[in-house]
C-alpha cells in the first residue's frame, strides 16, 4: 500500500474540493490510487447529495445568455442566499445558461452535456462539493428572425446573473445598437414594474375574472347603488389593464408616454418598423413555498431530545 502523505491528501483536496479527512479516507480506501480515490469521493458525494435533495431550495440565481437573435433565462436554486455568492456556484450557473442556448426546454437542458456529464449529474456533483441542495428549476427562451433579443439582470450578483432577469425581443430591420439600447431600457422597466402580459389580449382570463369579481365585491360592500356598480367596475378595470399590461404602462424612464408610444417614437426615429414580440421576467424563488424557520422551537426540540 502506498504511503498516504500530506502532499497526496492536499493534491486530492485541490482536485475535488472535498474535506481533508474525506480525502485521507478516500486514499486509504483506494490504496493511494488518485483516480480511484476521486471515484470513491464522487460516489460518496452523490450519496450525500441524494440526502440533501429533499430540502427546499428557494434561493439561488437567475442567469441570462444571448447569442445572435436568441436569448435564454435560467433559474438555478440553492437552499441559502449565501451560496449564490459562491464563485463555484456562479461559474456553474453561467455554464448552464450558456448550454441552454442549444436546447429548447428545461427537460432537454437537464439532459444536455457539460464537461461530459448531464446537467443533472453536473449539479449533483456540485451539491457534494458545496453541501447544499441545488436544482435547475426552469429555463425560458426567446428568438426573433431579425432584430434583437436583449437581456438584463437587476442588481447583478455577478456578470449576467442575479435575483431578477429579463429578456426582451424586438423584431425589426433597424440599427442593431439602437434596438439593443431600446430593448435594455424596456427590460429595466419590466424588472421594475413586473407586468402581467404584453397586451390586454395576452392576459390570463382567469386573472381578469378574479380581478373583476374582487372589484365588484368591493363596490357592493361599499354600499353603492346596484345601478352604478357595473359602471364603477368597468372604470376600475380600465385602470387595471392600463397598469398591468406592458404596452399601456407608463414608461418609467419617460412617465409622459406609455411603452407602446415609446416604441413607436423610436421606430419613427430609426425609420424602421419595430414590433415587440415578447418578453420574459424571471425572479428567483417566485412561486416556491418556503419553509418558515422557528428558531425557538428548533432549540426547544434539540434540548428535549438531548
HELIX and SHEET records of a PDB file:
HELIX    1   1 UNK A    6  UNK A   16  1                                  11    
HELIX    2   2 UNK A   20  UNK A   29  1                                  10    
HELIX    3   3 UNK A   34  UNK A   52  1                                  19    
HELIX    4   4 UNK A   81  UNK A   85  5                                   5    
HELIX    5   5 UNK A   87  UNK A  100  1                                  14    
HELIX    6   6 UNK A  106  UNK A  111  1                                   6    
HELIX    7   7 UNK A  119  UNK A  130  1                                  12    
HELIX    8   8 UNK A  176  UNK A  193  1                                  18    
HELIX    9   9 UNK A  200  UNK A  202  5                                   3    
HELIX   10  10 UNK A  205  UNK A  221  1                                  17    
HELIX   11  11 UNK A  226  UNK A  244  1                                  19    
HELIX   12  12 UNK A  246  UNK A  248  5                                   3    
HELIX   13  13 UNK A  259  UNK A  270  1                                  12    
HELIX   14  14 UNK A  295  UNK A  305  1                                  11    
SHEET    1   A 4 UNK A 134  UNK A 143  0                                        
SHEET    2   A 4 UNK A  70  UNK A  78 -1                                        
SHEET    3   A 4 UNK A  59  UNK A  67 -1                                        
SHEET    4   A 4 UNK A 161  UNK A 162 -1                                        
SHEET    1   B 2 UNK A 113  UNK A 114  0                                        
SHEET    2   B 2 UNK A 117  UNK A 118 -1                                        
SHEET    1   C 3 UNK A 147  UNK A 154  0                                        
SHEET    2   C 3 UNK A 164  UNK A 172 -1                                        
SHEET    3   C 3 UNK A 274  UNK A 283 -1                                        
SHEET    1   D 2 UNK A 250  UNK A 251  0                                        
SHEET    2   D 2 UNK A 254  UNK A 258 -1                                        
END                                                                             
